[in-house]
Amino acid sequence: MGIPSDRAPASEPRADARFDPRFDPRFDPRVTPIPRRSMLALLGVSALGAASLAAVLEGCATPPPITVSLDVDVAALPVGAPTEVAFTMTVGQAVVDGSTWLVKQADGDLIAFDPRCTHATCAYRWSDEADRFQCGCHDGRFALDGTVLAGPPPRPLDRFPIRQTATGIEIDVPASFAAPKASLG
Ligand code: FES
């Protein structure tokens, strides 16, 4: 195989004794052109990478929540006294039993609490005597507005988005929802 005409063999003595390959533009990566074929290959790899990333992100996208209709007479709900309302929803082929704690505020607005304790997803209950929500698994306590009063829960009670309709209430439940664990107390 012949030697490219623009490259001298490394062993060939040079006439210029001051030659230093570090300063030879033929070895300078800043001025060495990328062959056209290599450039097209790089562009192809970049396009493929972008397409793969888009596919991965699409696969990771959170599925939209499921709207659940609750047959509730809003006018009959007591103010400041939480009411648990059970529902059933279908996720794919599965039927999931769930519930929500509805709290009617003095101004008539409604809150729909997720029935799972924010510590370890146990079911909690409302205590009229203690005037707070209580979780028996690890003694978590929540106020009427869902804020943490005591115990290990790391955040207030989660809420479902809620809307009043002509016939009752609609709530948006995450598609990932699962029934709470049985409370220990
Ligand atoms: S699951 Fe409720 S306090 Fe631990």
Backbone and ligand atoms as CSV (ligand in chain L), in Angstrom:
chain,resi,resn,atom,element,x,y,z
A,1,MET,N,N,0.865,-1.198,0.000
A,1,MET,CA,C,0.000,0.000,0.000
A,1,MET,C,C,0.891,1.234,0.000
A,2,GLY,N,N,0.518,2.213,-0.834
A,2,GLY,CA,C,1.347,3.392,-0.948
A,2,GLY,C,C,1.123,4.357,0.185
A,3,ILE,N,N,2.066,5.254,0.291
A,3,ILE,CA,C,1.960,6.267,1.342
A,3,ILE,C,C,1.291,7.491,0.766
A,4,PRO,N,N,0.253,8.053,1.472
A,4,PRO,CA,C,-0.398,9.264,0.949
A,4,PRO,C,C,0.644,10.325,0.640
A,5,SER,N,N,0.393,10.987,-0.475
A,5,SER,CA,C,1.393,11.936,-0.945
A,5,SER,C,C,1.565,13.106,-0.002
A,6,ASP,N,N,0.531,13.476,0.786
A,6,ASP,CA,C,0.660,14.649,1.653
A,6,ASP,C,C,1.195,14.301,3.029
A,7,ARG,N,N,1.505,13.067,3.257
A,7,ARG,CA,C,2.043,12.671,4.544
A,7,ARG,C,C,3.424,12.067,4.350
A,8,ALA,N,N,4.363,12.525,5.107
A,8,ALA,CA,C,5.690,11.945,5.034
A,8,ALA,C,C,5.808,10.878,6.091
A,9,PRO,N,N,6.521,9.771,5.798
A,9,PRO,CA,C,6.698,8.727,6.830
A,9,PRO,C,C,7.417,9.307,8.034
A,10,ALA,N,N,7.039,8.761,9.240
A,10,ALA,CA,C,7.580,9.311,10.481
A,10,ALA,C,C,9.094,9.194,10.536
A,11,SER,N,N,9.630,8.148,9.862
A,11,SER,CA,C,11.066,7.931,9.965
A,11,SER,C,C,11.862,8.773,8.969
A,12,GLU,N,N,11.142,9.420,8.044
A,12,GLU,CA,C,11.869,10.186,7.021
A,12,GLU,C,C,12.508,11.422,7.634
A,13,PRO,N,N,13.774,11.587,7.442
A,13,PRO,CA,C,14.420,12.773,8.022
A,13,PRO,C,C,13.894,14.035,7.370
A,14,ARG,N,N,13.743,15.088,8.152
A,14,ARG,CA,C,13.209,16.336,7.637
A,14,ARG,C,C,14.347,17.317,7.439
A,15,ALA,N,N,14.155,18.087,6.389
A,15,ALA,CA,C,15.178,19.060,6.085
A,15,ALA,C,C,15.173,20.169,7.112
A,16,ASP,N,N,13.960,20.460,7.620
A,16,ASP,CA,C,13.845,21.550,8.586
A,16,ASP,C,C,14.066,20.992,9.991
A,17,ALA,N,N,15.199,21.313,10.584
A,17,ALA,CA,C,15.535,20.760,11.892
A,17,ALA,C,C,14.630,21.288,12.982
A,18,ARG,N,N,13.932,22.413,12.724
A,18,ARG,CA,C,13.063,22.978,13.746
A,18,ARG,C,C,11.647,22.420,13.665
A,19,PHE,N,N,11.398,21.432,12.792
A,19,PHE,CA,C,10.035,20.899,12.646
A,19,PHE,C,C,9.525,20.335,13.971
A,20,ASP,N,N,8.371,20.762,14.339
A,20,ASP,CA,C,7.718,20.243,15.552
A,20,ASP,C,C,6.277,19.903,15.185
A,21,PRO,N,N,5.874,18.598,15.245
A,21,PRO,CA,C,4.527,18.210,14.799
A,21,PRO,C,C,3.413,18.919,15.571
A,22,ARG,N,N,3.724,19.441,16.768
A,22,ARG,CA,C,2.653,20.133,17.522
A,22,ARG,C,C,2.217,21.405,16.813
A,23,PHE,N,N,3.129,21.964,16.003
A,23,PHE,CA,C,2.795,23.218,15.327
A,23,PHE,C,C,2.550,23.021,13.833
A,24,ASP,N,N,2.463,21.793,13.415
A,24,ASP,CA,C,2.208,21.514,12.005
A,24,ASP,C,C,0.693,21.512,11.798
A,25,PRO,N,N,0.138,22.385,10.932
A,25,PRO,CA,C,-1.317,22.447,10.739
A,25,PRO,C,C,-1.913,21.137,10.286
A,26,ARG,N,N,-1.127,20.265,9.716
A,26,ARG,CA,C,-1.701,18.974,9.296
A,26,ARG,C,C,-2.084,18.115,10.496
A,27,PHE,N,N,-1.532,18.428,11.685
A,27,PHE,CA,C,-1.846,17.672,12.894
A,27,PHE,C,C,-2.747,18.458,13.847
A,28,ASP,N,N,-3.148,19.604,13.451
A,28,ASP,CA,C,-3.962,20.445,14.328
A,28,ASP,C,C,-5.436,20.052,14.189
A,29,PRO,N,N,-6.071,19.512,15.253
A,29,PRO,CA,C,-7.470,19.080,15.147
A,29,PRO,C,C,-8.404,20.226,14.845
A,30,ARG,N,N,-7.957,21.470,15.113
A,30,ARG,CA,C,-8.856,22.597,14.836
A,30,ARG,C,C,-8.984,22.861,13.344
A,31,VAL,N,N,-7.981,22.439,12.578
A,31,VAL,CA,C,-8.038,22.712,11.149
A,31,VAL,C,C,-8.147,21.443,10.322
A,32,THR,N,N,-8.137,20.277,10.991
A,32,THR,CA,C,-8.257,19.032,10.254
A,32,THR,C,C,-9.721,18.823,9.872
A,33,PRO,N,N,-10.075,18.813,8.595
A,33,PRO,CA,C,-11.485,18.665,8.209
A,33,PRO,C,C,-11.996,17.261,8.491
A,34,ILE,N,N,-13.273,17.182,8.859
A,34,ILE,CA,C,-13.920,15.883,9.029
A,34,ILE,C,C,-14.386,15.435,7.655
A,35,PRO,N,N,-13.994,14.226,7.250
A,35,PRO,CA,C,-14.426,13.743,5.935
A,35,PRO,C,C,-15.946,13.785,5.821
A,36,ARG,N,N,-16.455,14.072,4.612
A,36,ARG,CA,C,-17.902,14.224,4.405
A,36,ARG,C,C,-18.662,12.979,4.853
A,37,ARG,N,N,-18.125,11.803,4.547
A,37,ARG,CA,C,-18.818,10.572,4.915
A,37,ARG,C,C,-18.946,10.456,6.436
A,38,SER,N,N,-17.866,10.835,7.155
A,38,SER,CA,C,-17.903,10.773,8.621
A,38,SER,C,C,-18.912,11.771,9.181
A,39,MET,N,N,-18.978,12.963,8.569
A,39,MET,CA,C,-19.920,13.974,9.033
A,39,MET,C,C,-21.354,13.478,8.882
A,40,LEU,N,N,-21.657,12.852,7.723
A,40,LEU,CA,C,-23.013,12.334,7.508
A,40,LEU,C,C,-23.329,11.236,8.518
A,41,ALA,N,N,-22.325,10.407,8.828
A,41,ALA,CA,C,-22.545,9.350,9.809
A,41,ALA,C,C,-22.843,9.945,11.176
A,42,LEU,N,N,-22.108,11.006,11.547
A,42,LEU,CA,C,-22.342,11.653,12.835
A,42,LEU,C,C,-23.746,12.236,12.898
A,43,LEU,N,N,-24.172,12.895,11.810
A,43,LEU,CA,C,-25.511,13.468,11.785
A,43,LEU,C,C,-26.570,12.385,11.903
A,44,GLY,N,N,-26.316,11.256,11.239
A,44,GLY,CA,C,-27.266,10.152,11.311
A,44,GLY,C,C,-27.399,9.618,12.715
A,45,VAL,N,N,-26.263,9.464,13.409
A,45,VAL,CA,C,-26.279,8.988,14.791
A,45,VAL,C,C,-27.024,9.972,15.676
A,46,SER,N,N,-26.817,11.290,15.464
A,46,SER,CA,C,-27.499,12.294,16.279
A,46,SER,C,C,-29.001,12.215,16.090
A,47,ALA,N,N,-29.446,12.066,14.822
A,47,ALA,CA,C,-30.880,11.981,14.552
A,47,ALA,C,C,-31.461,10.738,15.197
A,48,LEU,N,N,-30.720,9.627,15.113
A,48,LEU,CA,C,-31.195,8.379,15.712
A,48,LEU,C,C,-31.294,8.533,17.220
A,49,GLY,N,N,-30.285,9.204,17.831
A,49,GLY,CA,C,-30.304,9.415,19.280
A,49,GLY,C,C,-31.484,10.255,19.702
A,50,ALA,N,N,-31.782,11.326,18.940
A,50,ALA,CA,C,-32.922,12.179,19.281
A,50,ALA,C,C,-34.221,11.400,19.192
A,51,ALA,N,N,-34.355,10.560,18.156
A,51,ALA,CA,C,-35.575,9.773,18.013
A,51,ALA,C,C,-35.724,8.787,19.165
A,52,SER,N,N,-34.608,8.164,19.566
A,52,SER,CA,C,-34.666,7.216,20.677
A,52,SER,C,C,-35.045,7.913,21.973
A,53,LEU,N,N,-34.457,9.102,22.207
A,53,LEU,CA,C,-34.768,9.852,23.424
A,53,LEU,C,C,-36.243,10.219,23.457
A,54,ALA,N,N,-36.779,10.644,22.297
A,54,ALA,CA,C,-38.196,11.001,22.247
A,54,ALA,C,C,-39.061,9.790,22.568
A,55,ALA,N,N,-38.667,8.611,22.059
A,55,ALA,CA,C,-39.446,7.398,22.324
A,55,ALA,C,C,-39.411,7.040,23.801
A,56,VAL,N,N,-38.221,7.199,24.424
A,56,VAL,CA,C,-38.100,6.896,25.854
A,56,VAL,C,C,-38.958,7.844,26.675
A,57,LEU,N,N,-38.909,9.148,26.350
A,57,LEU,CA,C,-39.696,10.128,27.097
A,57,LEU,C,C,-41.184,9.863,26.943
A,58,GLU,N,N,-41.593,9.470,25.740
A,58,GLU,CA,C,-43.004,9.186,25.519
A,58,GLU,C,C,-43.435,7.992,26.367
A,59,GLY,N,N,-42.553,7.002,26.479
A,59,GLY,CA,C,-42.877,5.826,27.275
A,59,GLY,C,C,-42.970,6.143,28.757
A,60,CYS,N,N,-42.232,7.197,29.194
A,60,CYS,CA,C,-42.226,7.565,30.607
A,60,CYS,C,C,-43.340,8.545,30.950
A,61,ALA,N,N,-44.059,9.041,29.957
A,61,ALA,CA,C,-45.082,10.049,30.221
A,61,ALA,C,C,-46.135,9.490,31.161
A,62,THR,N,N,-46.579,10.336,32.108
A,62,THR,CA,C,-47.597,9.923,33.054
A,62,THR,C,C,-48.944,9.835,32.346
A,63,PRO,N,N,-49.647,8.726,32.505
A,63,PRO,CA,C,-50.961,8.641,31.856
A,63,PRO,C,C,-51.913,9.654,32.479
A,64,PRO,N,N,-52.880,10.132,31.722
A,64,PRO,CA,C,-53.802,11.142,32.249
A,64,PRO,C,C,-54.639,10.565,33.386
A,65,PRO,N,N,-55.102,11.443,34.298
A,65,PRO,CA,C,-55.940,10.958,35.395
A,65,PRO,C,C,-57.288,10.465,34.884
A,66,ILE,N,N,-57.960,9.724,35.733
A,66,ILE,CA,C,-59.273,9.172,35.391
A,66,ILE,C,C,-60.339,9.984,36.135
A,67,THR,N,N,-61.293,10.470,35.388
A,67,THR,CA,C,-62.364,11.253,36.005
A,67,THR,C,C,-63.415,10.306,36.578
A,68,VAL,N,N,-63.730,10.514,37.831
A,68,VAL,CA,C,-64.708,9.678,38.523
A,68,VAL,C,C,-65.878,10.566,38.956
A,69,SER,N,N,-67.077,10.138,38.605
A,69,SER,CA,C,-68.280,10.882,38.998
A,69,SER,C,C,-68.793,10.337,40.326
A,70,LEU,N,N,-69.101,11.251,41.224
A,70,LEU,CA,C,-69.631,10.865,42.535
A,70,LEU,C,C,-71.060,11.402,42.659
A,71,ASP,N,N,-71.967,10.517,42.993
A,71,ASP,CA,C,-73.363,10.917,43.148
A,71,ASP,C,C,-73.548,11.461,44.561
A,72,VAL,N,N,-73.240,12.733,44.716
A,72,VAL,CA,C,-73.254,13.347,46.045
A,72,VAL,C,C,-74.135,14.590,46.020
A,73,ASP,N,N,-74.980,14.709,47.029
A,73,ASP,CA,C,-75.782,15.926,47.176
A,73,ASP,C,C,-74.925,16.937,47.943
A,74,VAL,N,N,-74.334,17.845,47.211
A,74,VAL,CA,C,-73.397,18.782,47.824
A,74,VAL,C,C,-74.086,19.619,48.907
A,75,ALA,N,N,-75.336,19.998,48.665
A,75,ALA,CA,C,-76.054,20.838,49.626
A,75,ALA,C,C,-76.246,20.119,50.962
A,76,ALA,N,N,-76.295,18.800,50.901
A,76,ALA,CA,C,-76.538,18.034,52.128
A,76,ALA,C,C,-75.251,17.727,52.890
A,77,LEU,N,N,-74.131,18.007,52.314
A,77,LEU,CA,C,-72.869,17.724,53.023
A,77,LEU,C,C,-72.725,18.691,54.207
A,78,PRO,N,N,-72.370,18.180,55.374
A,78,PRO,CA,C,-72.182,19.070,56.518
A,78,PRO,C,C,-70.889,19.873,56.386
A,79,VAL,N,N,-70.908,21.081,56.878
A,79,VAL,CA,C,-69.711,21.925,56.838
A,79,VAL,C,C,-68.738,21.478,57.933
A,80,GLY,N,N,-67.487,21.281,57.540
A,80,GLY,CA,C,-66.442,20.983,58.526
A,80,GLY,C,C,-66.463,19.587,59.095
A,81,ALA,N,N,-67.278,18.711,58.536
A,81,ALA,CA,C,-67.334,17.328,59.022
A,81,ALA,C,C,-67.020,16.407,57.832
A,82,PRO,N,N,-65.814,15.867,57.770
A,82,PRO,CA,C,-65.422,15.049,56.620
A,82,PRO,C,C,-66.356,13.865,56.387
A,83,THR,N,N,-66.620,13.615,55.121
A,83,THR,CA,C,-67.489,12.504,54.722
A,83,THR,C,C,-66.725,11.641,53.730
A,84,GLU,N,N,-66.614,10.353,54.020
A,84,GLU,CA,C,-65.919,9.464,53.083
A,84,GLU,C,C,-66.914,8.929,52.063
A,85,VAL,N,N,-66.540,9.049,50.789
A,85,VAL,CA,C,-67.395,8.585,49.696
A,85,VAL,C,C,-66.616,7.541,48.900
A,86,ALA,N,N,-67.212,6.357,48.788
A,86,ALA,CA,C,-66.538,5.271,48.062
A,86,ALA,C,C,-66.837,5.364,46.567
A,87,PHE,N,N,-65.916,4.844,45.762
A,87,PHE,CA,C,-66.143,4.770,44.306
A,87,PHE,C,C,-65.399,3.565,43.750
A,88,THR,N,N,-65.752,3.237,42.538
A,88,THR,CA,C,-65.056,2.181,41.798
A,88,THR,C,C,-64.652,2.760,40.453
A,89,MET,N,N,-63.439,2.491,40.038
A,89,MET,CA,C,-63.016,2.969,38.720
A,89,MET,C,C,-62.288,1.848,37.985
A,90,THR,N,N,-62.303,1.964,36.678
A,90,THR,CA,C,-61.674,0.939,35.843
A,90,THR,C,C,-60.362,1.485,35.279
A,91,VAL,N,N,-59.286,0.759,35.523
A,91,VAL,CA,C,-57.971,1.126,34.990
A,91,VAL,C,C,-57.521,-0.024,34.099
A,92,GLY,N,N,-57.571,0.201,32.779
A,92,GLY,CA,C,-57.264,-0.894,31.853
A,92,GLY,C,C,-58.304,-1.987,32.026
A,93,GLN,N,N,-57.843,-3.187,32.384
A,93,GLN,CA,C,-58.758,-4.304,32.591
A,93,GLN,C,C,-59.128,-4.466,34.070
A,94,ALA,N,N,-58.512,-3.649,34.928
A,94,ALA,CA,C,-58.702,-3.833,36.370
A,94,ALA,C,C,-59.773,-2.897,36.929
A,95,VAL,N,N,-60.500,-3.401,37.886
A,95,VAL,CA,C,-61.476,-2.589,38.611
A,95,VAL,C,C,-60.861,-2.255,39.972
A,96,VAL,N,N,-60.766,-0.977,40.256
A,96,VAL,CA,C,-60.091,-0.525,41.472
A,96,VAL,C,C,-61.118,0.119,42.402
A,97,ASP,N,N,-61.109,-0.339,43.642
A,97,ASP,CA,C,-61.974,0.273,44.656
A,97,ASP,C,C,-61.222,1.422,45.310
A,98,GLY,N,N,-61.895,2.534,45.437
A,98,GLY,CA,C,-61.272,3.689,46.067
A,98,GLY,C,C,-62.275,4.480,46.870
A,99,SER,N,N,-61.816,5.554,47.418
A,99,SER,CA,C,-62.707,6.449,48.169
A,99,SER,C,C,-62.039,7.816,48.241
A,100,THR,N,N,-62.794,8.776,48.694
A,100,THR,CA,C,-62.237,10.099,48.940
A,100,THR,C,C,-62.913,10.682,50.172
A,101,TRP,N,N,-62.157,11.454,50.912
A,101,TRP,CA,C,-62.729,12.175,52.048
A,101,TRP,C,C,-63.093,13.575,51.561
A,102,LEU,N,N,-64.394,13.861,51.555
A,102,LEU,CA,C,-64.865,15.180,51.135
A,102,LEU,C,C,-64.991,16.081,52.353
A,103,VAL,N,N,-64.491,17.293,52.214
A,103,VAL,CA,C,-64.617,18.285,53.285
A,103,VAL,C,C,-65.250,19.536,52.685
A,104,LYS,N,N,-66.411,19.877,53.210
A,104,LYS,CA,C,-67.090,21.104,52.776
A,104,LYS,C,C,-66.674,22.229,53.713
A,105,GLN,N,N,-66.143,23.283,53.103
A,105,GLN,CA,C,-65.663,24.399,53.907
A,105,GLN,C,C,-66.787,25.419,54.130
A,106,ALA,N,N,-66.514,26.345,55.037
A,106,ALA,CA,C,-67.539,27.331,55.409
A,106,ALA,C,C,-68.015,28.152,54.211
A,107,ASP,N,N,-67.118,28.384,53.264
A,107,ASP,CA,C,-67.509,29.170,52.079
A,107,ASP,C,C,-68.161,28.312,50.997
A,108,GLY,N,N,-68.364,27.036,51.298
A,108,GLY,CA,C,-69.033,26.146,50.347
A,108,GLY,C,C,-68.079,25.386,49.439
A,109,ASP,N,N,-66.810,25.777,49.408
A,109,ASP,CA,C,-65.844,25.057,48.570
A,109,ASP,C,C,-65.631,23.643,49.110
A,110,LEU,N,N,-65.301,22.752,48.193
A,110,LEU,CA,C,-65.093,21.351,48.570
A,110,LEU,C,C,-63.637,20.952,48.394
A,111,ILE,N,N,-63.182,20.109,49.296
A,111,ILE,CA,C,-61.868,19.475,49.173
A,111,ILE,C,C,-62.118,17.976,49.062
A,112,ALA,N,N,-61.392,17.333,48.159
A,112,ALA,CA,C,-61.466,15.871,48.021
A,112,ALA,C,C,-60.090,15.301,48.342
A,113,PHE,N,N,-59.963,14.697,49.518
A,113,PHE,CA,C,-58.667,14.146,49.917
A,113,PHE,C,C,-58.474,12.739,49.376
A,114,ASP,N,N,-57.249,12.468,48.950
A,114,ASP,CA,C,-56.828,11.107,48.619
A,114,ASP,C,C,-56.908,10.303,49.928
A,115,PRO,N,N,-57.494,9.106,49.897
A,115,PRO,CA,C,-57.687,8.359,51.157
A,115,PRO,C,C,-56.428,7.679,51.687
A,116,ARG,N,N,-55.295,7.893,51.018
A,116,ARG,CA,C,-54.064,7.214,51.441
A,116,ARG,C,C,-53.180,8.160,52.237
A,117,CYS,N,N,-52.759,7.701,53.395
A,117,CYS,CA,C,-51.827,8.480,54.209
A,117,CYS,C,C,-50.550,8.730,53.409
A,118,THR,N,N,-50.016,9.937,53.530
A,118,THR,CA,C,-48.832,10.292,52.738
A,118,THR,C,C,-47.540,9.667,53.271
A,119,HIS,N,N,-47.635,8.922,54.375
A,119,HIS,CA,C,-46.431,8.256,54.876
A,119,HIS,C,C,-46.214,6.927,54.163
A,120,ALA,N,N,-47.167,6.015,54.287
A,120,ALA,CA,C,-46.987,4.691,53.684
A,120,ALA,C,C,-48.304,4.171,53.110
A,121,THR,N,N,-49.143,5.075,52.685
A,121,THR,CA,C,-50.405,4.796,51.970
A,121,THR,C,C,-51.399,3.934,52.751
A,122,CYS,N,N,-51.359,3.996,54.076
A,122,CYS,CA,C,-52.401,3.321,54.857
A,122,CYS,C,C,-53.684,4.156,54.816
A,123,ALA,N,N,-54.794,3.497,55.044
A,123,ALA,CA,C,-56.066,4.214,55.169
A,123,ALA,C,C,-56.078,4.966,56.502
A,124,TYR,N,N,-56.615,6.136,56.509
A,124,TYR,CA,C,-56.776,6.896,57.753
A,124,TYR,C,C,-58.261,7.143,57.955
A,125,ARG,N,N,-58.640,7.688,59.078
A,125,ARG,CA,C,-60.052,7.967,59.353
A,125,ARG,C,C,-60.171,9.296,60.062
A,126,TRP,N,N,-61.396,9.802,60.063
A,126,TRP,CA,C,-61.661,11.047,60.775
A,126,TRP,C,C,-62.153,10.708,62.175
A,127,SER,N,N,-61.652,11.429,63.172
A,127,SER,CA,C,-62.093,11.245,64.558
A,127,SER,C,C,-62.829,12.500,65.003
A,128,ASP,N,N,-64.134,12.344,65.269
A,128,ASP,CA,C,-64.904,13.487,65.783
A,128,ASP,C,C,-64.379,13.910,67.150
A,129,GLU,N,N,-64.009,12.907,67.966
A,129,GLU,CA,C,-63.546,13.206,69.322
A,129,GLU,C,C,-62.249,14.024,69.294
A,130,ALA,N,N,-61.328,13.593,68.475
A,130,ALA,CA,C,-60.027,14.275,68.404
A,130,ALA,C,C,-60.057,15.462,67.435
A,131,ASP,N,N,-61.093,15.541,66.600
A,131,ASP,CA,C,-61.225,16.609,65.611
A,131,ASP,C,C,-60.018,16.633,64.652
A,132,ARG,N,N,-59.686,15.460,64.167
A,132,ARG,CA,C,-58.571,15.381,63.215
A,132,ARG,C,C,-58.605,14.020,62.526
A,133,PHE,N,N,-57.858,13.936,61.420
A,133,PHE,CA,C,-57.686,12.640,60.755
A,133,PHE,C,C,-56.595,11.881,61.501
A,134,GLN,N,N,-56.796,10.570,61.610
A,134,GLN,CA,C,-55.822,9.744,62.324
A,134,GLN,C,C,-55.474,8.512,61.484
A,135,CYS,N,N,-54.191,8.245,61.401
A,135,CYS,CA,C,-53.713,7.055,60.696
A,135,CYS,C,C,-53.153,6.087,61.737
A,136,GLY,N,N,-53.726,4.893,61.774
A,136,GLY,CA,C,-53.334,3.943,62.804
A,136,GLY,C,C,-52.049,3.193,62.507
A,137,CYS,N,N,-51.527,3.284,61.306
A,137,CYS,CA,C,-50.323,2.502,60.994
A,137,CYS,C,C,-49.121,2.977,61.797
A,138,HIS,N,N,-48.884,4.300,61.822
A,138,HIS,CA,C,-47.718,4.827,62.543
A,138,HIS,C,C,-48.084,6.081,63.312
A,139,ASP,N,N,-49.372,6.189,63.643
A,139,ASP,CA,C,-49.852,7.285,64.477
A,139,ASP,C,C,-49.723,8.660,63.812
A,140,GLY,N,N,-49.910,8.707,62.514
A,140,GLY,CA,C,-49.916,10.002,61.833
A,140,GLY,C,C,-51.207,10.750,62.134
A,141,ARG,N,N,-51.111,12.072,62.210
A,141,ARG,CA,C,-52.276,12.917,62.514
A,141,ARG,C,C,-52.328,14.066,61.521
A,142,PHE,N,N,-53.549,14.365,61.048
A,142,PHE,CA,C,-53.733,15.456,60.080
A,142,PHE,C,C,-54.903,16.330,60.525
A,143,ALA,N,N,-54.766,17.623,60.242
A,143,ALA,CA,C,-55.851,18.553,60.554
A,143,ALA,C,C,-56.933,18.473,59.474
A,144,LEU,N,N,-58.031,19.182,59.715
A,144,LEU,CA,C,-59.156,19.180,58.773
A,144,LEU,C,C,-58.735,19.632,57.372
A,145,ASP,N,N,-57.739,20.519,57.296
A,145,ASP,CA,C,-57.289,20.975,55.974
A,145,ASP,C,C,-56.164,20.102,55.408
A,146,GLY,N,N,-55.869,18.997,56.097
A,146,GLY,CA,C,-54.890,18.042,55.587
A,146,GLY,C,C,-53.467,18.270,56.040
A,147,THR,N,N,-53.201,19.345,56.770
A,147,THR,CA,C,-51.823,19.581,57.216
A,147,THR,C,C,-51.433,18.551,58.280
A,148,VAL,N,N,-50.139,18.265,58.337
A,148,VAL,CA,C,-49.633,17.260,59.276
A,148,VAL,C,C,-49.575,17.861,60.681
A,149,LEU,N,N,-50.171,17.155,61.635
A,149,LEU,CA,C,-50.131,17.590,63.040
A,149,LEU,C,C,-49.107,16.798,63.846
A,150,ALA,N,N,-48.936,15.537,63.481
A,150,ALA,CA,C,-48.011,14.693,64.247
A,150,ALA,C,C,-47.693,13.436,63.462
A,151,GLY,N,N,-46.612,12.783,63.890
A,151,GLY,CA,C,-46.242,11.510,63.274
A,151,GLY,C,C,-45.313,11.672,62.083
A,152,PRO,N,N,-45.073,10.565,61.388
A,152,PRO,CA,C,-44.054,10.564,60.322
A,152,PRO,C,C,-44.512,11.020,58.943
A,153,PRO,N,N,-45.781,11.297,58.679
A,153,PRO,CA,C,-46.127,11.712,57.305
A,153,PRO,C,C,-45.268,12.897,56.851
A,154,PRO,N,N,-44.691,12.802,55.664
A,154,PRO,CA,C,-43.751,13.837,55.195
A,154,PRO,C,C,-44.416,15.062,54.586
A,155,ARG,N,N,-45.726,14.981,54.331
A,155,ARG,CA,C,-46.403,16.118,53.681
A,155,ARG,C,C,-47.894,16.037,53.995
A,156,PRO,N,N,-48.598,17.136,53.739
A,156,PRO,CA,C,-50.053,17.111,53.969
A,156,PRO,C,C,-50.743,16.040,53.127
A,157,LEU,N,N,-52.005,15.799,53.454
A,157,LEU,CA,C,-52.792,14.844,52.662
A,157,LEU,C,C,-52.860,15.321,51.205
A,158,ASP,N,N,-52.771,14.369,50.303
A,158,ASP,CA,C,-52.912,14.700,48.881
A,158,ASP,C,C,-54.390,14.945,48.567
A,159,ARG,N,N,-54.600,15.740,47.534
A,159,ARG,CA,C,-55.973,16.087,47.133
A,159,ARG,C,C,-56.222,15.674,45.688
A,160,PHE,N,N,-57.463,15.292,45.405
A,160,PHE,CA,C,-57.882,15.066,44.029
A,160,PHE,C,C,-58.472,16.378,43.505
A,161,PRO,N,N,-58.139,16.775,42.276
A,161,PRO,CA,C,-58.861,17.899,41.676
A,161,PRO,C,C,-60.358,17.590,41.663
A,162,ILE,N,N,-61.169,18.582,41.961
A,162,ILE,CA,C,-62.605,18.350,42.124
A,162,ILE,C,C,-63.394,19.422,41.382
A,163,ARG,N,N,-64.541,19.016,40.817
A,163,ARG,CA,C,-65.449,19.944,40.134
A,163,ARG,C,C,-66.879,19.584,40.520
A,164,GLN,N,N,-67.688,20.608,40.692
A,164,GLN,CA,C,-69.113,20.355,40.904
A,164,GLN,C,C,-69.799,20.322,39.542
A,165,THR,N,N,-70.705,19.395,39.364
A,165,THR,CA,C,-71.464,19.282,38.115
A,165,THR,C,C,-72.949,19.444,38.436
A,166,ALA,N,N,-73.777,19.361,37.401
A,166,ALA,CA,C,-75.222,19.517,37.601
A,166,ALA,C,C,-75.788,18.395,38.457
A,167,THR,N,N,-75.128,17.242,38.409
A,167,THR,CA,C,-75.671,16.080,39.130
A,167,THR,C,C,-74.834,15.675,40.335
A,168,GLY,N,N,-73.756,16.315,40.586
A,168,GLY,CA,C,-72.940,15.901,41.733
A,168,GLY,C,C,-71.531,16.436,41.658
A,169,ILE,N,N,-70.562,15.524,41.710
A,169,ILE,CA,C,-69.154,15.916,41.794
A,169,ILE,C,C,-68.341,15.041,40.843
A,170,GLU,N,N,-67.305,15.620,40.287
A,170,GLU,CA,C,-66.311,14.858,39.541
A,170,GLU,C,C,-64.956,15.080,40.196
A,171,ILE,N,N,-64.196,14.014,40.312
A,171,ILE,CA,C,-62.828,14.129,40.806
A,171,ILE,C,C,-61.890,13.469,39.797
A,172,ASP,N,N,-60.665,13.954,39.745
A,172,ASP,CA,C,-59.658,13.377,38.852
A,172,ASP,C,C,-58.695,12.541,39.698
A,173,VAL,N,N,-58.729,11.248,39.458
A,173,VAL,CA,C,-57.921,10.308,40.240
A,173,VAL,C,C,-56.743,9.828,39.382
A,174,PRO,N,N,-55.522,9.853,39.927
A,174,PRO,CA,C,-54.384,9.371,39.137
A,174,PRO,C,C,-54.623,7.951,38.634
A,175,ALA,N,N,-54.204,7.691,37.387
A,175,ALA,CA,C,-54.383,6.352,36.827
A,175,ALA,C,C,-53.593,5.315,37.614
A,176,SER,N,N,-52.595,5.776,38.369
A,176,SER,CA,C,-51.769,4.869,39.167
A,176,SER,C,C,-52.396,4.558,40.526
A,177,PHE,N,N,-53.578,5.100,40.777
A,177,PHE,CA,C,-54.191,4.946,42.108
A,177,PHE,C,C,-54.377,3.471,42.456
A,178,ALA,N,N,-54.103,3.147,43.713
A,178,ALA,CA,C,-54.371,1.824,44.262
A,178,ALA,C,C,-55.021,1.999,45.617
A,179,ALA,N,N,-55.848,1.060,45.983
A,179,ALA,CA,C,-56.552,1.166,47.264
A,179,ALA,C,C,-55.554,1.284,48.407
A,180,PRO,N,N,-55.894,2.057,49.450
A,180,PRO,CA,C,-54.954,2.191,50.575
A,180,PRO,C,C,-54.777,0.871,51.311
A,181,LYS,N,N,-53.655,0.787,52.007
A,181,LYS,CA,C,-53.416,-0.393,52.843
A,181,LYS,C,C,-54.330,-0.329,54.064
A,182,ALA,N,N,-54.636,-1.476,54.583
A,182,ALA,CA,C,-55.497,-1.513,55.774
A,182,ALA,C,C,-54.768,-0.831,56.931
A,183,SER,N,N,-55.518,-0.010,57.649
A,183,SER,CA,C,-54.922,0.670,58.805
A,183,SER,C,C,-54.733,-0.329,59.939
A,184,LEU,N,N,-53.722,-0.091,60.770
A,184,LEU,CA,C,-53.445,-1.001,61.877
A,184,LEU,C,C,-54.207,-0.605,63.138
A,185,GLY,N,N,-54.852,0.525,63.101
A,185,GLY,CA,C,-55.547,0.954,64.315
A,185,GLY,C,C,-56.868,1.598,64.023
L,1,FES,S1,S,-48.890,5.132,56.975
L,1,FES,FE1,FE,-49.888,6.699,58.070
L,1,FES,S2,S,-48.494,7.240,59.622
L,1,FES,FE2,FE,-47.488,5.684,58.521
